[in-house]
Amino acid sequence: MPTTTKTVCLQVELPEPLYDSIQEFVESRPDWTRDRLLCAALSLFLLQHGASSRETNRLYLDALFARPSDAS
């Protein structure tokens, strides 16, 4: 039985060059969205810095390999 992950809305201020890089990335890769990119980046950062949650690992792999989220 698939697990359901709840989502939250996050508002964050980013330096404009970072935002521009994100936009360029997703515009040149139609299979990526900003949400997918940020989920992959944040979960990878957390895993690299000691997070050991299986859920964080699953979210990273789902974002990286474009497995559909159950929360949509």
N, C-alpha and C positions, 0 to 999 in steps of 0.2 A: 504494500500500500504506500503510495507516494506521500511524502511529508509536505505540509503546506507551510510556506514561509510568509509571515506577515511583512509588509513593507511600511516604511515611514517616509514622509517627505522631508527632505533636507535642503535648507537654504544656506549657501555658503558663498563667501566672497573669495574670488580667485584673482591672482595677478592676471592682467590682460594677456601677457604673452603665453601663459599657461592655458587660458581659455582659448586663445587663438590656435594653439597646438592641438587641443582637444577637438575643436571644430574641423581643422584640416584633416585630422586623423579619421573622424567619422564620415566626413564628406568624401574621402577617397576610398572608404571601405563600406559599401552598402550593407554588409552583414553586421556591422557594429553600430551601436547607439551610444549616446553619452551615458545612459544608465548602465549599460553593459560594461563600458570602459571603466567607469568609476567604481563599479562593483568589483571588477577584476583587480583594479589597481589598489583599492583599499583593503580587500581581503588578502592580496599578496603581501602588502606592507605589514599587515597584522601577523600573518604567518611567519614572515621573515624576522619579526621582532618579538616572537615568543608566544603568540596566541596558539593554543593547542586544541581549540574547539573543532570537533568533527564537522559541525555545521559551517564554520568559517571555511574550512577546507572544501566542503561540498559546494559552497557558493562560489568559491574561486574556480573550481573545475567546471561548474555549470557555466559561468561567464566565459571562461577561456574557450570552451568547446561548444558554446552556443546551445546548450541544452535548454529547452524552454522552462521557464520558471512556473511553478504551480500557483504563484501568487498573482498572476496577471488577471 
